Amino acid sequence: MNGLYGRYHGQILTLARNASAGGAWESRLREILAAFDDDCRVLPRLGRYVLRNELANQIEHELLRFSDPKKGAVLALALKHFDQAE
């Protein structure tokens, strides 16, 4: 599970750091989150909950550090995805 955390946290943070005014980051974020959901399907229910919770908590902390609205938008959309009930 730590491997999944690191993979998706890294991908989302990299995307946020490189986000620009264009909307290309939105489709990439959808791809990342779809892959995350696919990988989560093989985890037990508790494992999915823990992984989503850990990612949501970390993304929320990082969201507070970004002042650029586009970079923050990436993290805010990812956070919304992780916070959604299954």
Buried (B, 14 or more C-beta within 10 A) or exposed (E): BEEBBEBBBEBBBEBBEEBEEEEEBBEBBEEBBEBBEEBBEEBEEEEBEBBBEBBBEBBBEBBEEBEEEBBBBBBBBBBEBBEEEE
